[in-house]
Amino acid sequence: MEKMANAINWVEIPVINFEEAKEFYSRIYDYEMAESMMGSNRIGYLPMDPDSQGVGGAIIQGNDYVPSSLGAKVYLNGGKDLLTVLNRVVAAGGVIIHPKTRISDDIGYFAVFEDTEGNHISIHSHE
């Protein structure tokens, strides 16, 4: 197997109420979410630098997408300090499930929140 820069290259967060989810993620990241249609699926793109060759992701509404707290665990990038994003969760309509917690000096910190669709999303930062 060849070595890869990332084990994951794309993440899709299922949503039912696209407008509410778009508003939630736009507020917690403090940006205007771009969106498009791919077939019958409506997609809202999470922020990332397209020149970075990094991992991307989106919220997505479609027949095959059902929000759940029991699915795969996704860790969003919290930037330098995840509190910048986490501190916006409640005001945006979400719930903090697990506060910012130190994992280790090498790995950093994580927290978990529930978005407006009921998905449990983790967030990570090194500080």
Buried (B, 14 or more C-beta within 10 A) or exposed (E): EEEEEEEEEEBBBBBEEBEBBBBBBBBBBEEEBEBEEEEEBBBBBBBEEEEEEEBBBBBBBBEEBEBEBEEEEBBBBBBEBBBBBBEBBEEBBBEBBEEBEEEEEEEBBBBBBBBBBBBBBBBBBBE
